[in-house]
Amino acid sequence: MSYHLRIAALAAAALLALPAAADGILVMDPYARAASPAAKSGAAFMTLHNTSGTDGRLIAARTDVAKRVELHTHVEVSDGVLQMTEIEGGIPLAAGEKHHMVRGGDHVMLMGLNGPLEQDAEITVTLVFEEAGEVEVTIPVDNARKPEAGAHGAHSH
């Protein structure tokens, strides 16, 4: 590979690694996964960073890879038993703060998948913010990814 081609490839890789952004909101480290190749649902996880000086809110998401998309979280129903439920009213994003969407916490739920979420594929999800508008995010599918240490319950930092 020539020197110029290597530089171009590195520049393209660097651009792809940049977080997606809406007006004052950065979407960082997104990934999606499904429980199995035959799964009818999957989920997308990411960190949202509100870099603006005003509070914001993620109010919806949409994608062509699923028939229905909802913002979900887990709530304790009894003695440590968690139940997944839709988040009514969206996810608040305090000014200057990060919100971690993680397994066992808040996430984008993909229901009625139109096909399998295959390892190393990419899906496109549009996140809709109340104040910042829409941002289209390219999300890699990583079914092998393990939750980060201490991530369980870290969904509202």
C-alpha positions, -999 to 999 in steps of 0.1 A, spaced: 0 0 0 14 34 -9 21 61 16 -7 83 4 -32 54 4 -22 46 39 -27 82 50 -61 83 33 -71 50 50 -61 63 84 -80 95 79 -111 76 69 -108 53 99 -104 84 122 -135 100 108 -156 68 113 -144 67 149 -158 101 157 -189 103 178 -222 112 161 -236 146 172 -269 165 173 -269 201 184 -250 199 217 -254 161 221 -226 136 214 -235 100 209 -204 79 219 -194 42 219 -227 28 204 -231 -9 199 -261 -32 192 -267 -69 200 -292 -96 199 -295 -127 221 -292 -151 192 -293 -152 154 -330 -162 156 -339 -135 181 -369 -114 174 -356 -84 194 -323 -67 201 -310 -36 218 -286 -7 212 -265 8 239 -244 40 239 -233 70 260 -251 103 254 -231 135 264 -250 167 266 -223 193 259 -247 222 257 -256 246 285 -292 235 286 -310 204 296 -322 181 268 -342 149 263 -340 119 241 -377 113 231 -376 86 204 -356 64 181 -363 47 148 -346 23 124 -355 2 94 -340 -30 111 -370 -34 134 -408 -31 132 -409 -12 165 -384 9 185 -388 20 221 -367 36 248 -365 10 276 -352 6 311 -352 -21 338 -371 -15 370 -370 -37 401 -404 -54 407 -395 -75 437 -364 -87 456 -339 -79 429 -361 -92 400 -359 -67 371 -385 -61 345 -380 -43 313 -404 -14 306 -408 15 282 -396 49 294 -425 73 294 -416 108 284 -381 100 272 -346 101 288 -336 134 304 -301 147 296 -288 172 321 -267 201 307 -230 191 307 -237 155 319 -234 120 304 -261 94 303 -249 58 299 -273 35 281 -261 0 292 -273 -36 295 -295 -39 326 -303 -2 324 -316 23 298 -313 12 261 -329 14 227 -351 -16 223 -355 -31 188 -386 -52 186 -397 -73 156 -363 -75 139 -366 -77 101 -335 -99 101 -307 -111 124 -283 -87 140 -252 -103 127 -218 -99 143 -197 -71 128 -227 -57 107 -238 -21 111 -273 -7 116 -285 28 113 -306 43 141 -320 78 142 -322 93 176 -347 121 182 -339 147 207 -366 172 220 -343 203 217 -314 191 196 -333 175 167 -324 143 150 -291 125 146 -284 94 125 -261 70 142 -242 41 126 -241 14 152 -218 -17 149 -233 -50 159 -212 -66 186 -230 -97 200 -198 -108 218 -193 -76 238 -194 -80 275 -207 -53 299 -181 -31 314 -172 -37 350 -196 -19 372 -219 -9 343 -249 -27 358 -271 0 373 -249 28 359 -276 41 336 -281 76 350 -247 92 356 
